[in-house]
Amino acid sequence: MDFVVIMLIKPPRNGEKIVVGMSGGVDSSAALLLLKQAGWDPVGVSLLLPSWQCNAKRENACCTNESLEIAAKVCASLGCDYHQV
């Protein structure tokens, strides 16, 4: 995981900002939490990409309205800024 490498190479100064790509899934949410616990001030960012249009429900679909809402809620619950770009 990239955030582990960052934490080992450069320990955060208290409240130093770091960007975390948020998909609304478990991995990005856990990364955000661990970085916050390690002393970073993580900022969640989700990319507004077009969802793939298909009738089948995709297990790992990202960029849906639901996944963006989850990412926003995770950031809000941890007191982190969140942006969609």
Secondary structure, DSSP 8 states (H G I E B T S, - for coil): -HHHHHHHHS---TT-EEEEE--SSHHHHHHHHHHHHTT-EEEEEE--------SS--TT--SSHHHHHHHHHHHHHTT--EEE-
